[in-house]
Amino acid sequence: KIDVEGFEYSVLKGGAKTIQQSKPVMFIELDENNLRANNKSAKELIELLVSLGYTKLYRADTLTPVSLFSNFSNCHYDIIAK
């Protein structure tokens, strides 16, 4: 579970090697405003997850798929990455 108020991208980037090796299922907060406050975006976070090999991304609350083509405008929800 990752909920670090907008620093999710940095956490994932810092742990990229370990994440690629172990491929854990992750539960991550996706908050566009918090990410923007740290010079990142929800789309960039999804791009990073895809680059780490995650192909199944879903909203935790609705199980709706999330992709690079999703609308992240003012998003605030948790995602599951498999």
Secondary structure as UniProt FT lines:
FT   TURN            5..6
FT   HELIX           8..14
FT   HELIX           16..22
FT   STRAND          26..31
FT   HELIX           32..36
FT   TURN            37..39
FT   HELIX           42..51
FT   TURN            52..53
FT   STRAND          57..59
FT   TURN            60..62
FT   TURN            68..69
FT   TURN            73..74
FT   STRAND          76..81
//
